[in-house]
Structure formats: structure tokens, C-alpha cells
Amino acid sequence: MEKDILYMNRAMELALSGRGVVSPNPMVGCVIVHQDQIIGEGYHTRFGEPHAEVNAIHAVKDKTLLKEATLYVSLEPCSHFGKTPPCADYIIKNELKKVVVANLDTNPLVSGKGLQKIRNAGIEVQVGLMEKEGKNLNKRFFTFMQQMRPFIILKWAETADGFIARENYDSQWISNSLSRKLVHKWRSEEDAVMVGTNTAFYDNPKLNVRDWTGRNPIRIVIDRNLRLLTTKGQELNLFDRSQPTICYNLIKDEVSPNVEFVKLKEKSFLIQMMENLYAKRIQSVVVEGGSALMNALLENNLWDEIRVFRTTHCFEKGVKAPPIKGLLFDRDNLQGDELWIYRREGSL
């Protein structure tokens, strides 16, 4: 059992190498073991490219060993044709002796079908090893599949006296350079980053990845009455067309290169927005401001994780930080800034 955990843990380590590049697919890692020796490793490297199981089998130099080998994979092998052929078929073709899986795939196209296909071929199957860790690894994917909305991360920096901005909405810079670099890393790992009207107006953020290496996220701005267009328009970085941008509003639907306006109804604004994000296959969103938007998401229980940088600065008055909800999950010190991470009770 200890060795099984060791190999599955390695598979999950490998899976993390696909963070930020495999969405909307889950992160998956795979290890193949023969007589207590790892003979092949692989992970899903990029959306549309071969999956972890295929890459691990390809890495095995002596394919004759596969008939006596065990394959450890962090998520159930797929059973359907998508961008690539079914991994379950490839495992069967190579006649693995045993398959050990952390989590069943909750995608209705798979959902137990992959393992049933493997069992029917006479291959031994074990499910549930490090199941909790596997759910945490793919919390974005499982939330997306089960709740039909993106995994929502609320992020803000607050002063020692509990403010996220001054009275004039100025919030630069509360946190230090290391914390800001970490935020850029987070942006590279999530599908989208979101802000409200005031944050877009007063901070004029670019919402791209500058202090890290990785892809730029989709930018999302909430501007119910299109105030940003009428007051600042093309002056705002969000509308510079440098990366895909979605503006949710009450006025119009319009699509132009790298900027899309999506009209929603006031009464069900947040729910409709989640439905639209789901339809666009946006699996995760970091919400970086402002307080009204984050409070609305908190009040409607449309969030999964809170990441708060607490600093030594004091404003004495200004825009109050949203109230903390959830369970403390982790805490770290970043050269003076304290990073507190909370999870919603009952979330994955």
C-alpha cells in the first residue's frame, strides 16, 4: 500500500506540470511500474495533445514488460473519441496487467465507462487510491462538471486595518512585489480573470501575465450600464484587444475581434453569467476586484476559494475588505505579506 501511494503521488506530481495549459481538460499524470521499478511516466501536456496514459506507455522502452506492469493514473482513462482516441482502448491494446485510479471521471462522456471497458478486457482495476488528493488536484474540473460553473477564486490584498482601497478607490500598492509576482503566476494558471466596473475604471488594469511566464487569461469585466465605454472607452487597457475580453452588461450583445459584449438580465445577472461562462467552457476564474462584485459572489455562494494578502500598511479609512467566509486552508509568509487561503465549506 505504501508503494502504491508513492506511485500515485508521483502521478499527481506529473499531472501538475499541465497546469494552465490543458484546460478545459483535467490535469492527469500517469506512472507505469514493473517489479517495483518505474518504467514509464507521462502527463497530459496540452489541450488537444495525447493524454497521460498514452505518453507514459510511449515512454516504456521494452513494451513486453507491459503485460506484467501496473499503470497508476490520477483520473479514470477516457472511453470516448475527442481530440484524441480513447485512452482505455490504448491500455487494452497494450495489455496492461493492472490499472490503479485515484478518481472516477465525472464527465458524462466517461463516468465509469472507461474503467468498465478495461475490466471487460480482463484487466484488474483498483479505484479510490488518494481520492481526496485527486479531487483537490482537479478541483476546477470537478466543480465545472458537477456544478456547471467555473471554479471561482476571490483574491484581494488588504491593509492591517482591513481596507482594500483608499476612499478614492486607489489600491496601488498594498501588497509587496513578491505577492504581485505570485498573482501573475496565478493568472497564468487559470482560464480567466475578472474585475468589476470600479476596479476597471480606477485601476485601469491590464490583467495579463507580465511578471511570470505563461499564457494570458481571458479578461472579464462586469459593466452593467456600459459606463466604462461612455466615460473612458478605448483608453482602458481592458479594451485594447490585446487578449480575449468579455464584458457582461445589461445593454447589448456584440462581438468584435478579441472583445465580446454579453447582455444579461438584471434579475438573474450572476446566474446567467455563470451559465454563459460554462457554455464558453471557462473552467476557472480569479476575481481580482472590486468589493461590490466579491460581496455579491459571497452573498450568493458563488465562490470556492478566497486568497487574501494581509499587509502591514494602514489606510485608517477607505473601502472595507469583504467579510471572510469559509475554512482556513493554508497560510504563508511572503517577505512580510501574509497569504491566507480559505475554502468554502462543502466545496471540493
C-alpha positions in Angstrom: 0.0 0.0 0.0 2.8 2.4 0.8 4.4 1.8 -2.6 1.0 2.3 -4.3 0.7 5.7 -2.6 4.2 6.6 -3.6 3.5 5.8 -7.3 0.1 7.6 -7.3 1.7 10.6 -5.6 4.3 10.7 -8.4 1.4 10.6 -11.0 -0.2 13.6 -9.3 3.1 15.5 -9.3 3.4 14.9 -13.0 -0.2 16.0 -13.6 0.6 19.4 -12.1 3.0 20.0 -15.0 0.0 20.6 -17.2 -1.4 23.3 -15.0 -2.6 26.3 -17.1 -2.3 24.6 -20.5 -4.7 21.6 -20.5 -8.0 23.3 -19.6 -10.8 22.5 -20.2 -9.4 19.0 -19.8 -8.3 17.9 -16.3 -4.7 17.6 -15.2 -3.7 14.0 -15.4 -0.4 12.1 -14.6 0.5 8.5 -15.2 3.2 6.1 -13.9 3.8 2.6 -15.1 5.5 0.2 -12.7 7.1 -3.2 -13.3 8.5 -5.2 -10.4 8.8 -2.1 -8.2 10.6 -0.1 -10.9 9.0 2.9 -12.8 9.4 2.0 -16.4 7.3 4.8 -17.9 5.9 8.2 -17.0 3.7 10.7 -18.7 1.2 13.6 -18.2 -1.3 15.5 -20.3 0.9 18.2 -21.7 -1.5 20.4 -23.6 -5.2 20.5 -24.6 -5.7 18.6 -27.9 -2.5 16.6 -27.5 -2.0 12.9 -26.3 -3.2 12.1 -22.8 -1.1 11.0 -19.8 -1.6 7.2 -20.3 -0.5 7.4 -23.9 2.6 9.4 -23.1 3.5 7.0 -20.3 3.1 3.9 -22.4 5.2 5.6 -25.2 7.9 6.2 -22.6 8.3 2.5 -21.9 11.3 1.2 -23.8 10.6 -2.5 -23.5 6.9 -2.9 -24.4 7.0 -6.6 -23.5 7.0 -5.6 -19.8 3.6 -4.0 -20.0 1.8 -7.4 -19.7 3.2 -7.7 -16.2 3.0 -4.0 -15.3 0.7 -1.8 -13.2 -0.5 1.6 -14.5 -1.2 4.3 -11.9 -3.2 7.2 -13.2 -4.7 10.2 -11.3 -8.0 10.1 -13.3 -10.1 7.5 -15.0 -8.9 6.8 -18.6 -11.3 8.3 -21.2 -13.5 6.0 -23.2 -14.6 8.3 -26.0 -13.2 9.9 -29.1 -12.5 13.6 -28.5 -9.4 15.4 -29.7 -7.6 12.1 -29.3 -8.6 8.4 -29.3 -9.8 6.7 -26.1 -7.0 6.0 -23.6 -9.0 3.0 -22.3 -8.6 1.4 -25.8 -4.9 2.1 -25.8 -4.4 0.5 -22.4 -6.3 -2.6 -23.5 -4.3 -2.8 -26.7 -1.1 -2.8 -24.7 -2.4 -5.5 -22.3 -1.5 -3.9 -19.0 -1.9 -6.2 -16.1 -3.5 -3.8 -13.6 -4.8 -0.2 -13.6 -5.0 1.9 -10.4 -7.0 5.1 -10.5 -7.5 7.9 -7.9 -10.8 9.4 -9.2 -13.6 8.5 -11.5 -14.1 11.0 -14.3 -17.4 12.9 -13.7 -17.6 13.9 -17.4 -20.8 12.2 -18.6 -18.9 11.1 -21.7 -16.7 8.9 -19.4 -18.1 8.5 -15.9 -17.2 4.9 -15.3 -17.3 3.8 -18.9 -13.5 3.8 -19.3 -12.9 1.5 -16.3 -15.8 -0.8 -17.3 -14.2 -1.2 -20.7 -10.9 -2.0 -19.1 -12.5 -4.5 -16.7 -14.3 -6.2 -19.6 -11.0 -6.8 -21.2 -9.8 -8.8 -18.2 -7.5 -6.1 -16.7 -7.6 -5.8 -12.9 -8.8 -2.3 -11.8 -8.5 -0.5 -8.4 -10.3 2.8 -7.8 -10.0 5.3 -5.0 -6.3 5.4 -4.1 -5.6 9.0 -2.9 -9.1 10.0 -3.9 -9.2 13.2 -1.7 -5.9 14.4 -3.1 -7.1 13.7 -6.6 -10.2 15.8 -6.1 -8.1 18.6 -4.8 -5.7 18.3 -7.8 -8.7 18.7 -10.3 -11.0 20.8 -8.2 -11.5 23.1 -11.1 -12.6 20.3 -13.4 -14.8 18.6 -10.9 -16.5 21.9 -9.9 -17.1 22.6 -13.6 -18.6 19.2 -14.3 -20.7 18.9 -11.1 -21.9 22.4 -10.5 -21.9 23.5 -14.2 -20.0 26.7 -13.5 -16.3 27.7 -13.2 -14.2 27.3 -10.1 -14.3 30.8 -8.6 -11.3 32.2 -6.7 -11.7 35.6 -4.9 -8.4 37.4 -4.5 -7.6 40.7 -2.7 -5.0 42.5 -0.7 -6.0 44.2 2.5 -4.3 46.5 4.9 -3.7 45.7 8.6 -6.8 47.7 9.4 -9.0 45.9 6.9 -9.2 48.1 3.8 -8.7 47.1 0.2 -8.5 50.6 -1.2 -8.5 54.3 -0.1 -11.6 56.4 -0.3 -10.7 57.5 -3.8 -10.5 53.7 -4.7 -6.7 53.8 -5.1 -5.3 50.4 -4.2 -1.8 50.6 -5.5 0.3 49.2 -3.9 -1.0 47.4 -0.8 1.0 44.2 -1.3 4.7 43.7 -2.0 6.5 42.8 -5.2 6.7 39.1 -4.3 2.9 38.9 -3.7 2.3 40.7 -7.0 4.5 38.2 -8.9 2.5 35.4 -7.3 -0.7 36.9 -8.6 0.8 36.9 -12.2 1.6 33.2 -11.7 -2.0 32.6 -10.7 -3.3 34.4 -13.8 -1.2 32.1 -16.0 -2.8 29.0 -14.3 -6.5 30.0 -14.6 -8.7 30.4 -17.6 -9.9 33.9 -16.8 -9.5 36.9 -14.5 -12.5 39.1 -13.6 -13.0 42.6 -12.3 -15.9 44.9 -11.6 -16.6 48.4 -13.0 -14.9 50.5 -10.4 -11.7 48.4 -10.5 -11.6 48.7 -14.3 -12.3 52.5 -14.1 -9.9 53.5 -11.3 -7.1 51.0 -11.6 -7.1 50.5 -15.4 -5.6 47.0 -15.1 -4.1 45.0 -18.0 -5.0 41.7 -16.3 -2.2 39.9 -18.3 0.9 37.9 -17.3 3.9 40.1 -17.1 5.9 39.0 -14.1 5.7 35.3 -14.9 5.9 33.0 -17.9 2.7 31.6 -19.2 -0.5 32.2 -21.2 -2.6 35.3 -20.7 -6.0 34.6 -19.2 -9.3 35.7 -20.8 -10.3 39.0 -19.3 -13.8 39.5 -17.9 -15.3 42.8 -16.8 -18.7 43.5 -15.2 -20.1 46.8 -16.6 -23.9 46.6 -16.3 -24.6 50.0 -17.9 -21.5 50.3 -20.1 -20.2 53.2 -18.0 -16.7 52.3 -19.0 -17.3 52.8 -22.7 -19.1 56.1 -22.2 -16.6 57.6 -19.8 -13.2 56.2 -20.9 -13.8 53.9 -23.8 -10.7 52.9 -25.7 -8.4 54.5 -23.2 -8.9 51.5 -20.9 -6.4 48.6 -21.2 -9.3 46.1 -21.0 -10.5 47.2 -24.4 -7.1 47.3 -26.2 -7.9 44.0 -27.9 -4.5 42.5 -26.9 -6.2 39.4 -25.4 -9.7 38.0 -25.4 -12.1 40.1 -23.3 -15.7 39.6 -22.3 -17.9 42.4 -20.9 -21.1 41.3 -19.2 -23.7 44.1 -19.2 -27.4 44.9 -19.4 -27.4 46.8 -22.7 -26.1 44.9 -25.7 -24.7 41.7 -27.3 -21.8 42.4 -29.7 -18.8 40.5 -31.0 -15.7 42.1 -32.4 -12.0 40.9 -32.6 -11.0 40.0 -29.0 -13.8 41.9 -27.4 -17.3 40.4 -26.7 -20.2 42.1 -25.1 -22.8 39.7 -23.5 -26.2 41.1 -22.5 -27.7 39.6 -19.3 -30.8 40.3 -17.3 -30.5 42.3 -14.1 -32.7 39.9 -12.0 -30.5 36.8 -12.7 -27.3 38.6 -13.7 -24.8 36.4 -11.7 -26.6 33.1 -12.5 -26.7 33.9 -16.2 -23.1 34.9 -16.2 -22.1 31.6 -14.7 -24.2 29.8 -17.3 -22.5 31.7 -20.1 -19.0 31.0 -18.7 -19.9 27.3 -18.5 -21.1 27.4 -22.1 -17.8 29.0 -23.1 -16.0 26.2 -21.3 -14.2 28.6 -19.0 -13.3 26.3 -16.1 -11.8 28.7 -13.6 -11.9 32.4 -12.8 -9.8 34.6 -10.5 -11.8 37.6 -9.3 -9.4 40.5 -8.5 -11.9 43.2 -7.6 -13.8 45.1 -6.6 -15.6 44.8 -3.3 -19.1 45.0 -4.6 -18.5 42.2 -7.1 -16.8 40.0 -4.5 -19.5 40.7 -1.9 -22.2 39.7 -4.4 -20.5 36.4 -5.2 -20.0 35.7 -1.5 -23.7 36.5 -0.7 -24.9 34.2 -3.5 -22.4 31.4 -2.5 -20.8 31.6 -6.0 -17.2 31.1 -4.9 -14.9 28.2 -4.0 -11.7 29.7 -2.6 -10.5 33.0 -1.1 -6.9 34.2 -1.3 -6.1 37.2 0.9 -2.8 39.1 1.2 -2.7 40.8 4.6 -0.1 43.6 4.8 1.4 45.9 7.4 0.1 49.1 5.7 -2.8 51.1 7.3 -5.2 53.4 5.5 -7.4 54.3 8.5 -10.4 54.7 6.2 -11.4 53.6 2.7 -13.1 50.7 1.1 -13.6 47.8 3.5 -12.4 44.3 2.7 -15.2 41.7 2.1 -16.1 39.6 5.1 -14.2 36.3 5.3 -16.2 33.2 5.0 -15.1 29.5 4.8 -12.5 27.4 6.4 -8.8 28.4 6.7 -6.9 26.0 4.3 -3.4 27.4 4.3 -1.3 30.3 5.4 2.1 31.5 4.3 4.5 34.4 4.8 5.7 36.3 1.6 8.5 38.6 2.8 6.2 40.3 5.2 2.9 39.9 3.5 0.7 37.1 5.0 -1.2 35.0 2.5 -4.3 33.4 3.9 -6.3 30.9 1.8 -9.8 29.8 2.7 -12.1 27.2 1.1 -15.9 27.3 1.0 -17.3 24.7 3.4 -18.6 21.8 1.4 -16.5 22.6 -1.7 -14.3 20.1 -3.3 
